[in-house]
Amino acid sequence: MTVNNWEHTAHEAARRAMDTLLVNWHLGLTAFGGPPVHFKIFHDKFVLKLKWINEQMYQELFGVSQALSGPASTKMLYCINLIHNGLLGAILGFFLWSLPGALGMLGLSIGASNIGDSLPRPVYALLSGLNAATVGIIALAAVELSNKAITDKLMRFLVFLVAAAGLLYNALWYFPVLMFGAGCAAIVYDYRWIHRTVRTIGRRLQRGSPISTGERHMTEQQSVLASISSLNSAVNGSRHRREIVASDVTLETHPASLSLEPGPRIIPEEYRLDFSWKVGAAVIAIFFATFLVVIVLRGTLTHPPLLYKLFANLYLAGTIIFGGGPVVIPLLREYVVAEGWVTPRDFLIGLGVAQAFPGPNFNFAVFLGGLTAVHGGYSYVAGATIAFLGIFFPGMVLVHGTMGVWGGLRSRRWVKSGVRGVNAGAVGLVFTAVYRIWQVGYIDKSFQSGRSLGDDPWWVVVTATAYVGGKYFGVEAPLAIVLGAVLGLVRYGVVVGHYYAS
C-alpha cells in the first residue's frame, strides 16, 4: 500500500470516528427510560433527522435486535453505526453509549457497599418517583412503537396476543418462543397457506352440512378470484407509493402484500455492509466455540477463581437472554444473588437506581460485578470490567456476525414477513415490561422488594404525568425522569408533614 493510500485510509478512519463522536457522544448521557424509549430516540434521530437509515431498514434492524440475545437497543445502535461508519464507528459508538452508565453503576456499587442495612426514607421516595415516571415513559414508547408495528389486523392481533401471553407467564425460554411464533404466524398469513382452509371451514360451520364436490369447486374458484383481486389491489396500491419508493423509504402501508412482491428489494449502496455472509457466519461460529469453552470450564473446574465464575455466569446470561433489559433482571438475580455474591438488599438498591440511569439496562451487571469483586477481596474496577465484558460481548458479537448473514437474507420475501411478525411480538413484550415494572416500582423501607405503584394514587398520578407530558406537551424523557424524582420527594414531604401535624 502506497503512502497516499495510507494517508487516505487514515483520513477516512478519522472522518468516520469524528462523525460517530459528534452524533453519539450525548446518547449515553441522555437516553433515559430503557430499551422501548431508546428505540424511539433512535428512530427520531437516525431515521427522521439524520437519515442514516430509512424506515424499512429501521424496522429490519429492530426485528434483528429483538430476535437475537443480548441488549436490544445497544445492538440496534451498534448496527446503525456499523452501516454508516463501519466497524470502527460501531465500536466507538458502543463505548460512547454504554460507558457513562457503566461508570455510574461502578460508583453506585462503591456507595452501596458502604451503607447500612437500609436507605433513608427520602431516598426510597425518590427511587419510587423515578420508577413511576419510567413506567409512564415506557408506556408512551410502547404505544408509539405499536403505531408503527400495527399495519393490519394480524399485526394488531399479534401485539395483543404476545403482550397477554407475556403477562401470564415468565421464563427465560418463553419470550424468544413468543417472538418466533409471531414471526411464523406472519409468514403463514402473508403466504396465504391457510386462508382457503379457514374459509372452507367457516362456510361449513355456517351451513352446518358437509361440503359437496360442487361447493368445493366453487370455493376454490372464489379463492382464486380473491387472490387475483388481492394481487390487483397490491399492484394498484404500489402505484400510489412510487414517491415513497423513489425517496428510498420503503415501509409498506399494508405489509400483507409483502409476499406478492414480484422481485427482491434493492438495498441502497449506503446501507450495505462491506463484509460477506461467509465472514458473518465465521464470526458466529467462532463465538459459539468460545461459548462452549467457557461453559465447559465453568462446569468442570472444581475450584475456579471468583472472577472467572463471575465472568462465566454473566457470559452465559448475555448469551441466553432474549427480550432485552426487562428480562435480564430475574436472570441476574439468579446468577449473582443466589450464588451469595450480592445481598438481596443491595440488588434491590441497584435495581431501583438503574431504572433511572441513561443507556443500556445491562449496565446493571457492572454494579453487581463491582460488589461481587469487593466482597471476594478483589477491586471494584476488576469486577466491574469483567462483568461489563461478560454481559455485553455475546450480544455484540452475535449481532455483528448476523449483519453479515443478514445481507444475503434481507431481500427474501419470507424473511421480510418473519421480521414483520417478530416486530409485532417485540412490541407486545414492551407492554409486558410496563406491567412488570409497575408491579415492583413502589419501594419503601418496610418493603424493599417493591410493591405495585397502584397501591398509592400518588404514583399513578406520577406515571400519568410522565405519559401525558411526553404525549401531548413534548416533555423529553430526561425531564420526565427528573420530574418524577421531584414528585417522589414532594410526596415524602407531604407524608412527613401530615405525620407531624397529627
C-alpha positions as CSV (number, residue, x, y, z in Angstrom):
1,M,0.0,0.0,0.0
2,T,1.4,3.4,-1.0
3,V,1.9,6.4,1.3
4,N,-1.1,8.1,-0.4
5,N,-3.3,5.1,0.2
6,W,-2.3,5.0,3.9
7,E,-3.0,8.7,4.2
8,H,-6.4,8.3,2.6
9,T,-7.3,5.4,4.8
10,A,-6.2,7.2,8.0
11,H,-8.1,10.3,6.9
12,E,-11.2,8.3,6.2
13,A,-11.0,6.5,9.5
14,A,-10.6,9.8,11.3
15,R,-13.5,11.3,9.5
16,R,-15.7,8.4,10.4
17,A,-14.6,8.4,14.0
18,M,-15.4,12.2,14.3
19,D,-18.7,11.7,12.6
20,T,-19.6,8.9,15.1
21,L,-18.4,11.0,18.0
22,L,-20.4,14.1,17.1
23,V,-23.6,12.1,16.6
24,N,-23.3,9.7,19.5
25,W,-21.5,11.5,22.3
26,H,-24.6,12.5,24.2
27,L,-26.8,9.4,23.8
28,G,-25.2,7.5,26.7
29,L,-25.8,10.6,29.0
30,T,-29.4,11.5,28.0
31,A,-31.2,8.3,26.8
32,F,-33.3,7.5,29.9
33,G,-36.2,5.1,30.0
34,G,-34.9,1.8,28.9
35,P,-35.0,0.0,25.5
36,P,-38.5,1.0,24.5
37,V,-37.6,4.7,24.8
38,H,-34.2,4.1,23.2
39,F,-35.9,2.8,20.1
40,K,-38.0,5.9,19.8
41,I,-34.9,8.1,20.3
42,F,-33.0,6.2,17.6
43,H,-35.9,6.5,15.2
44,D,-36.3,10.2,15.6
45,K,-32.5,10.8,15.3
46,F,-31.3,8.3,12.7
47,V,-34.4,8.0,10.5
48,L,-36.2,11.3,10.7
49,K,-33.4,13.8,11.4
50,L,-30.1,12.4,10.1
51,K,-31.5,9.9,7.6
52,W,-28.6,7.5,8.2
53,I,-31.1,4.7,7.6
54,N,-34.6,4.6,6.1
55,E,-37.8,3.4,7.6
56,Q,-37.7,-0.1,6.3
57,M,-34.1,-0.6,7.4
58,Y,-35.1,0.6,10.8
59,Q,-37.8,-2.0,11.0
60,E,-35.4,-4.7,9.9
61,L,-32.8,-3.7,12.5
62,F,-35.5,-3.6,15.1
63,G,-36.5,-7.1,14.3
64,V,-32.9,-8.4,14.2
65,S,-32.1,-6.8,17.5
66,Q,-35.1,-8.2,19.2
67,A,-34.7,-11.7,17.7
68,L,-31.1,-12.1,19.0
69,S,-29.9,-12.5,22.5
70,G,-28.3,-9.6,24.4
71,P,-29.1,-5.9,25.0
72,A,-31.7,-5.0,22.3
73,S,-31.2,-1.2,22.0
74,T,-27.4,-1.5,22.3
75,K,-27.4,-3.9,19.4
76,M,-29.5,-1.6,17.3
77,L,-27.3,1.4,17.8
78,Y,-24.2,-0.8,17.1
79,C,-25.8,-1.9,13.7
80,I,-26.7,1.7,12.8
81,N,-23.2,2.9,13.3
82,L,-21.8,-0.2,11.6
83,I,-23.8,0.5,8.5
84,H,-23.0,4.2,8.4
85,N,-19.4,4.3,9.6
86,G,-18.0,0.8,9.6
87,L,-16.5,-1.3,12.4
88,L,-14.5,1.5,14.0
89,G,-17.6,3.7,14.2
90,A,-19.7,0.8,15.6
91,I,-17.2,0.1,18.4
92,L,-16.7,3.8,19.2
93,G,-20.5,4.3,19.2
94,F,-20.9,1.3,21.5
95,F,-18.5,2.7,24.1
96,L,-20.0,6.2,23.9
97,W,-23.3,4.6,24.5
98,S,-22.5,2.2,27.3
99,L,-19.6,3.6,29.3
100,P,-21.4,6.6,31.0
101,G,-24.0,4.4,32.6
102,A,-21.4,1.7,33.4
103,L,-19.2,4.2,35.3
104,G,-22.3,5.4,37.2
105,M,-23.1,1.8,38.2
106,L,-19.5,1.3,39.3
107,G,-19.8,4.4,41.5
108,L,-23.1,3.1,42.9
109,S,-21.5,-0.3,43.8
110,I,-18.9,1.6,45.8
111,G,-21.5,3.5,47.6
112,A,-23.8,0.5,48.2
113,S,-21.1,-1.5,49.9
114,N,-20.6,1.3,52.4
115,I,-24.2,2.0,53.6
116,G,-26.2,0.4,56.4
117,D,-29.0,-2.1,56.3
118,S,-31.5,0.4,54.7
119,L,-31.6,3.7,52.9
120,P,-33.1,6.9,54.3
121,R,-36.8,7.3,53.6
122,P,-36.4,10.2,51.2
123,V,-34.2,8.1,49.0
124,Y,-36.9,5.4,48.8
125,A,-39.4,8.1,47.8
126,L,-37.1,9.4,45.2
127,L,-36.5,5.9,43.7
128,S,-40.2,5.3,43.6
129,G,-40.8,8.6,41.8
130,L,-38.1,7.6,39.3
131,N,-39.7,4.2,38.7
132,A,-43.2,5.7,38.3
133,A,-42.0,8.2,35.7
134,T,-40.1,5.5,33.9
135,V,-43.3,3.4,33.6
136,G,-45.1,6.3,32.0
137,I,-42.3,6.9,29.5
138,I,-42.1,3.2,28.6
139,A,-45.9,3.1,28.2
140,L,-45.7,6.0,25.8
141,A,-42.9,4.3,23.9
142,A,-45.0,1.1,23.7
143,V,-47.9,3.0,22.2
144,E,-45.8,4.7,19.6
145,L,-43.9,1.6,18.6
146,S,-47.3,-0.2,18.3
147,N,-48.5,2.5,15.9
148,K,-45.6,1.6,13.6
149,A,-45.8,-2.1,14.0
150,I,-49.6,-2.4,13.6
151,T,-50.3,-2.2,9.9
152,D,-53.1,-4.7,9.6
153,K,-55.4,-6.8,11.7
154,L,-52.9,-9.7,12.0
155,M,-50.2,-7.4,13.5
156,R,-52.8,-5.9,15.9
157,F,-53.7,-9.4,17.0
158,L,-50.1,-10.5,17.4
159,V,-49.2,-7.4,19.6
160,F,-52.2,-8.2,21.8
161,L,-51.6,-11.9,22.0
162,V,-47.9,-11.7,22.8
163,A,-48.5,-9.0,25.4
164,A,-51.2,-11.0,27.0
165,A,-49.1,-14.2,27.0
166,G,-46.1,-12.3,28.4
167,L,-48.3,-11.1,31.3
168,L,-49.5,-14.6,32.2
169,Y,-46.1,-16.4,32.3
170,N,-42.5,-15.6,32.7
171,A,-39.5,-17.8,31.8
172,L,-36.2,-17.4,30.1
173,W,-37.2,-19.6,27.1
174,Y,-40.7,-18.1,26.9
175,F,-40.1,-14.7,25.3
176,P,-38.0,-15.9,22.3
177,V,-40.6,-18.6,21.7
178,L,-43.3,-16.0,21.6
179,M,-41.4,-13.8,19.1
180,F,-40.5,-16.8,16.9
181,G,-44.2,-17.8,16.9
182,A,-45.2,-14.3,15.9
183,G,-42.8,-14.4,13.0
184,C,-44.0,-17.8,11.8
185,A,-47.6,-16.6,12.0
186,A,-46.8,-13.6,9.8
187,I,-45.2,-15.9,7.2
188,V,-48.2,-18.2,7.1
189,Y,-50.6,-15.3,6.8
190,D,-48.6,-13.5,4.1
191,Y,-48.3,-16.6,2.0
192,R,-51.9,-17.4,2.5
193,W,-51.2,-21.0,3.4
194,I,-54.3,-21.5,5.5
195,H,-56.7,-18.9,4.0
196,R,-58.5,-21.4,1.8
197,T,-58.9,-23.9,4.7
198,V,-60.2,-21.3,7.0
199,R,-62.8,-20.1,4.5
200,T,-63.8,-23.6,3.8
201,I,-64.3,-24.5,7.5
202,G,-66.2,-21.2,8.0
203,R,-68.7,-21.9,5.3
204,R,-69.1,-25.4,6.5
205,L,-69.8,-24.2,10.0
206,Q,-72.3,-21.6,8.7
207,R,-74.2,-24.1,6.7
208,G,-74.0,-27.0,9.2
209,S,-73.6,-29.6,6.5
210,P,-70.8,-31.4,4.6
211,I,-69.4,-29.6,1.6
212,S,-70.3,-31.1,-1.7
213,T,-68.0,-31.5,-4.6
214,G,-69.6,-28.7,-6.5
215,E,-69.4,-26.4,-3.5
216,R,-65.8,-27.3,-3.0
217,H,-65.1,-26.4,-6.7
218,M,-66.9,-23.1,-6.2
219,T,-64.9,-22.4,-3.1
220,E,-61.6,-23.0,-5.0
221,Q,-62.8,-20.7,-7.8
222,Q,-63.7,-18.0,-5.3
223,S,-60.3,-18.4,-3.6
224,V,-58.5,-17.9,-7.0
225,L,-60.6,-14.8,-7.7
226,A,-59.9,-13.5,-4.3
227,S,-56.2,-14.0,-4.8
228,I,-56.3,-12.2,-8.2
229,S,-58.2,-9.4,-6.6
230,S,-55.6,-9.1,-3.8
231,L,-52.8,-9.0,-6.4
232,N,-54.6,-6.3,-8.4
233,S,-55.0,-4.3,-5.2
234,A,-51.3,-4.6,-4.4
235,V,-50.3,-3.5,-7.9
236,N,-52.7,-0.5,-7.8
237,G,-51.5,0.3,-4.3
238,S,-47.9,0.3,-5.4
239,R,-48.6,3.0,-8.0
240,H,-49.6,5.3,-5.2
241,R,-46.4,4.6,-3.3
242,R,-44.0,5.4,-6.1
243,E,-42.9,8.6,-4.5
244,I,-42.1,6.7,-1.3
245,V,-40.0,4.1,-3.2
246,A,-38.3,6.9,-5.2
247,S,-37.2,8.5,-1.9
248,D,-35.9,5.1,-0.7
249,V,-38.4,4.9,2.3
250,T,-39.9,1.6,1.5
251,L,-42.0,0.7,4.5
252,E,-45.4,-0.5,3.0
253,T,-48.6,0.9,4.3
254,H,-50.1,-2.6,4.1
255,P,-47.3,-5.1,4.5
256,A,-49.6,-8.0,3.9
257,S,-48.7,-7.5,0.3
258,L,-45.1,-8.3,1.1
259,S,-45.5,-11.9,-0.2
260,L,-46.9,-10.7,-3.5
261,E,-43.9,-8.5,-4.5
262,P,-42.5,-9.8,-7.8
263,G,-38.8,-9.2,-7.0
264,P,-36.3,-8.8,-4.2
265,R,-35.7,-5.5,-2.5
266,I,-32.8,-3.4,-3.9
267,I,-30.7,-2.4,-1.0
268,P,-29.2,1.1,-1.5
269,E,-25.5,1.3,-1.6
270,E,-25.2,3.4,1.5
271,Y,-27.0,0.7,3.5
272,R,-24.7,-2.2,2.5
273,L,-22.0,-3.7,4.7
274,D,-18.5,-4.3,3.4
275,F,-18.2,-7.9,4.6
276,S,-19.7,-11.1,3.2
277,W,-22.1,-13.6,4.7
278,K,-19.1,-16.0,4.9
279,V,-17.3,-13.6,7.3
280,G,-20.5,-13.2,9.3
281,A,-21.0,-17.0,9.6
282,A,-17.4,-17.4,10.6
283,V,-17.8,-14.8,13.4
284,I,-20.9,-16.6,14.7
285,A,-19.1,-20.0,14.6
286,I,-16.1,-18.6,16.5
287,F,-18.3,-17.1,19.1
288,F,-20.2,-20.4,19.8
289,A,-16.8,-22.2,20.0
290,T,-15.7,-19.7,22.7
291,F,-19.0,-20.0,24.4
292,L,-18.6,-23.8,24.6
293,V,-15.2,-23.5,26.1
294,V,-16.4,-21.1,28.8
295,I,-19.3,-23.2,29.7
296,V,-17.3,-26.4,29.8
297,L,-14.7,-24.9,32.1
298,R,-17.5,-23.5,34.3
299,G,-18.9,-26.9,34.8
300,T,-15.6,-28.9,35.1
301,L,-13.3,-26.8,37.3
302,T,-13.7,-27.8,40.9
303,H,-12.4,-24.5,42.5
304,P,-12.4,-21.8,39.8
305,P,-11.4,-18.3,40.8
306,L,-14.3,-16.0,41.8
307,L,-13.7,-13.6,38.9
308,Y,-13.8,-16.4,36.4
309,K,-17.1,-17.7,37.9
310,L,-18.5,-14.1,37.6
311,F,-17.4,-13.8,34.0
312,A,-18.8,-17.3,33.1
313,N,-22.2,-16.6,34.7
314,L,-22.6,-13.2,33.0
315,Y,-21.3,-14.6,29.7
316,L,-24.0,-17.3,29.9
317,A,-26.6,-14.7,30.8
318,G,-25.6,-12.4,27.9
319,T,-25.9,-15.4,25.5
320,I,-29.3,-16.7,26.6
321,I,-31.2,-13.5,27.4
322,F,-33.8,-12.6,24.8
323,G,-36.1,-9.6,25.1
324,G,-33.5,-7.0,26.5
325,G,-33.5,-5.2,29.8
326,P,-36.8,-6.3,31.4
327,V,-35.6,-10.0,31.0
328,V,-32.1,-9.5,32.3
329,I,-33.2,-8.6,35.9
330,P,-34.5,-12.0,37.1
331,L,-31.7,-13.9,35.5
332,L,-29.0,-11.7,37.1
333,R,-30.7,-12.2,40.4
334,E,-30.4,-16.0,40.0
335,Y,-26.8,-15.9,38.8
336,V,-25.5,-13.4,41.3
337,V,-27.7,-13.2,44.4
338,A,-28.4,-16.9,44.5
339,E,-24.6,-17.5,44.5
340,G,-24.3,-15.4,47.6
341,W,-22.1,-12.8,46.0
342,V,-24.6,-9.9,46.4
343,T,-27.2,-9.4,49.2
344,P,-30.8,-9.1,48.2
345,R,-30.9,-5.6,49.7
346,D,-28.0,-4.4,47.6
347,F,-29.6,-6.0,44.5
348,L,-32.8,-4.0,45.0
349,I,-31.0,-0.8,45.6
350,G,-29.1,-1.2,42.4
351,L,-32.2,-2.1,40.5
352,G,-34.1,0.9,41.7
353,V,-31.3,3.3,40.7
354,A,-30.6,1.5,37.4
355,Q,-34.1,2.3,36.2
356,A,-33.3,6.0,36.3
357,F,-29.8,5.7,34.7
358,P,-29.3,6.5,31.0
359,G,-28.0,4.0,28.5
360,P,-28.5,0.2,28.5
361,N,-30.1,-1.6,31.4
362,F,-27.4,-4.3,31.0
363,N,-25.1,-1.9,32.8
364,F,-26.8,-3.2,36.0
365,A,-24.4,-6.1,35.7
366,V,-21.5,-3.7,36.3
367,F,-23.0,-2.8,39.6
368,L,-23.3,-6.4,40.6
369,G,-19.7,-7.2,39.3
370,G,-18.2,-4.4,41.5
371,L,-20.0,-5.7,44.6
372,T,-19.1,-9.3,43.9
373,A,-15.4,-8.5,43.4
374,V,-15.0,-6.4,46.6
375,H,-16.8,-8.9,48.7
376,G,-14.3,-11.5,47.4
377,G,-11.3,-9.4,48.2
378,Y,-10.7,-8.0,44.7
379,S,-11.0,-4.4,43.4
380,Y,-14.3,-2.8,42.3
381,V,-12.8,-2.0,38.9
382,A,-11.7,-5.6,38.2
383,G,-15.2,-7.0,38.9
384,A,-17.0,-4.2,37.0
385,T,-14.7,-4.7,33.9
386,I,-15.2,-8.4,33.9
387,A,-19.0,-8.0,34.3
388,F,-19.1,-5.5,31.5
389,L,-17.3,-7.7,29.1
390,G,-19.2,-10.8,30.1
391,I,-22.7,-9.3,29.7
392,F,-22.1,-7.3,26.5
393,F,-19.7,-9.4,24.5
394,P,-22.1,-12.2,23.4
395,G,-24.8,-10.0,22.1
396,M,-22.5,-7.6,20.2
397,V,-20.5,-10.4,18.5
398,L,-23.7,-12.3,17.5
399,V,-25.3,-9.2,16.0
400,H,-22.1,-8.3,14.1
401,G,-22.0,-11.7,12.6
402,T,-25.7,-11.8,11.9
403,M,-25.5,-8.5,10.0
404,G,-23.1,-10.2,7.5
405,V,-25.5,-13.1,7.1
406,W,-28.5,-10.8,7.0
407,G,-27.2,-9.1,3.8
408,G,-28.0,-12.3,1.9
409,L,-31.3,-12.9,3.6
410,R,-33.0,-9.5,3.9
411,S,-34.4,-9.4,0.3
412,R,-36.2,-12.7,0.6
413,R,-40.0,-12.3,1.0
414,W,-40.4,-14.8,3.7
415,V,-37.7,-13.1,5.8
416,K,-39.4,-9.8,5.5
417,S,-42.7,-11.4,6.6
418,G,-41.0,-13.0,9.5
419,V,-39.3,-9.8,10.6
420,R,-42.7,-8.1,10.5
421,G,-44.1,-10.7,12.9
422,V,-41.1,-10.5,15.2
423,N,-41.5,-6.8,15.4
424,A,-45.1,-7.1,16.4
425,G,-44.2,-9.7,19.1
426,A,-41.4,-7.5,20.4
427,V,-43.8,-4.5,20.7
428,G,-46.2,-6.8,22.7
429,L,-43.4,-7.6,25.1
430,V,-42.8,-3.9,25.7
431,F,-46.4,-3.7,27.1
432,T,-45.4,-6.7,29.3
433,A,-42.4,-4.7,30.6
434,V,-44.7,-1.8,31.5
435,Y,-46.7,-4.1,33.7
436,R,-43.7,-5.8,35.4
437,I,-42.0,-2.6,36.3
438,W,-45.4,-1.2,37.5
439,Q,-45.7,-4.2,39.9
440,V,-42.4,-3.5,41.7
441,G,-42.0,0.2,41.3
442,Y,-43.1,1.3,44.8
443,I,-40.1,0.9,47.2
444,D,-40.0,1.8,50.9
445,K,-38.1,0.8,54.0
446,S,-40.7,-1.7,55.0
447,F,-40.9,-3.4,51.6
448,Q,-37.6,-3.1,49.8
449,S,-38.5,-5.8,47.3
450,G,-41.0,-3.5,45.8
451,R,-44.8,-3.2,45.5
452,S,-47.3,-2.2,42.9
453,L,-47.4,1.5,42.0
454,G,-51.2,1.2,42.1
455,D,-51.0,0.8,45.9
456,D,-50.7,4.6,46.2
457,P,-52.7,7.0,43.9
458,W,-49.7,9.4,44.0
459,W,-47.6,7.1,41.9
460,V,-50.4,6.6,39.5
461,V,-50.5,10.4,39.0
462,V,-46.7,10.5,38.5
463,T,-46.9,7.8,35.9
464,A,-49.8,9.5,34.1
465,T,-48.0,12.8,34.3
466,A,-44.9,11.4,32.5
467,Y,-47.1,9.8,29.9
468,V,-49.3,12.8,29.2
469,G,-46.3,15.2,29.3
470,G,-44.5,13.2,26.6
471,K,-47.5,12.5,24.5
472,Y,-49.2,15.9,24.3
473,F,-46.7,18.5,25.6
474,G,-43.4,17.3,24.2
475,V,-41.7,16.6,27.5
476,E,-38.4,14.8,26.9
477,A,-37.6,11.6,28.8
478,P,-34.8,13.1,30.9
479,L,-37.0,15.9,32.1
480,A,-39.8,13.5,32.9
481,I,-37.5,11.4,35.0
482,V,-36.3,14.4,36.9
483,L,-39.9,15.5,37.4
484,G,-40.8,12.0,38.7
485,A,-37.9,12.2,41.3
486,V,-39.1,15.6,42.4
487,L,-42.7,14.4,42.8
488,G,-41.4,11.5,44.8
489,L,-39.7,13.9,47.3
490,V,-42.8,16.1,47.4
491,R,-44.9,13.0,48.4
492,Y,-42.3,12.3,51.2
493,G,-42.6,15.9,52.4
494,V,-46.4,15.8,52.4
495,V,-46.5,12.5,54.3
496,V,-43.9,13.5,56.9
497,G,-45.7,16.9,57.3
498,H,-49.0,15.2,57.8
499,Y,-47.5,12.8,60.3
500,Y,-46.0,15.6,62.5
501,A,-49.2,17.7,62.2
502,S,-51.3,14.8,63.5
